[in-house]
Amino acid sequence: MEYTEMEQYWIWLSSVEGVGVKRFYQLLSIFEDPREVWNNIRAPELKFLGAKALANLRAARDERYFYGVFAALERAECRAITRVSDDYPKLLSEIYDPPATLYVRGNCPLDAERMFSIVGSRRCTRDGQRAAREIAAQLAREDVIVVSGMARGVDTCAHEGTLSAHGRTIAVFGCGVDVIYPPENDELARRILDSGGALISEYVPGTQPLAGHFPARNRIISGLTQGTLLVEGAKGSGAMITVNFATEQNRDVFAVPGSIYSPLSAAPNQLIVDGAHPTISAWEILDHYRWAEKPKQLSTAPKPPELDDVEKSIVLPLTEQELSFEEIANLTQIPPSKLNSHLTMLELRGIIVKVPGGMYRAYLDPPGSSI
């Protein structure tokens, strides 16, 4: 990767430990550009950095350190995009405190016309997982790049849903792009890259996933996109940090409604009360941005399947939520051997499906309509 002289000094300065975004821009308000910081490393104006950061900066004013930064980028198989680079994402540059430098693995465009973020609880429900996957997949089918934070729960489901539709997704890290966190998402990270997506971070390669990095990471998730969807989140949820950033950045906020008695629906329900866009499918998002037109409803509905009383006792609960074999057995009181036979036949007829985690789901109209 080739960089201009200005980009090289920009990357150098932003890589110094202790010179975060705030101090980086403070330095630029004092000196003309990062080169002048290099040339005036003993200037008294640098004292505002504090002893530790100033010592780090002066130690980094060294050719071995300077060229070592770029060697580290090559080892991590990533490139750096600075705010003075032509390919720095425009939307992100408009936020209050844009990252001075982005470290990127993958070749996914960061400035595409169709980009949307999905966030939510790490401890999401089965329906939350399903909503994140299905909405992300539908967006991906309309060539929308889905952005999320690679965290457990909703974030992971959003990335997985996008990949299931052969779409592109961007994961924003709170650590170096060569440090996969959570570690169980190592395979997911590989699939994101193989599918034309990207892993990005404002932290230099090798940076560990410290707790303080993640709130700042969230402003990048919302800042890259025109809108953010909150799938699930309890009151005070960490996912609300991203939503609050989206509001501050004058981005659109969408929320998936849920039961008023569910703690994990408290945050999205309150957002809807406060004016967020209620979202029950990807079409609310696609229609809002005019990215796709919702297909017209068929004039005649398909004939509902004929079910006997035992089959109804199995299928009706599965239209409401995913259930395990044991949960279905406890609910219906059907002996396991007979239940297994019924489930197999219902699967063969296309009435229920087995979903990840050994769960079952019926994709039919709700009770009272077709069954």
Buried (B, 14 or more C-beta within 10 A) or exposed (E): EEBEEBBBBBBBBBBBEBBBBEBBEBBBEEBEBBBBBBEBEEEEEBEEBEEEBBEBBBEBBEEEEBEBBBEBBEEBEBBBBBBBBEEBBEBBEEBEEBBBBBBBBBEBBBEBEBBBBBBBBBBBBBBBBBBBBBBBBBBBBBEBBBBBBBBBBBBBBBBBBBBEBEBBBBBBBBBBBBBBBBEEBEEBBEBBBEBBBBBBBBBBBEBEBEEEBBBBBBBBBBBBBBBBBBBBBBEEBBBBBBBBBBBEBEBBBBBBBBEEEBBBBBBBBBBBEEEBBEBEBBBBBBEBBEBBEEEEEEEEEEEEBEBEEEBEBBBBBBBEBBBEBEBBBEBBEBEEEEBEEBBEEBEEEEBBBEBEEEBBBBEBEEEEEBB
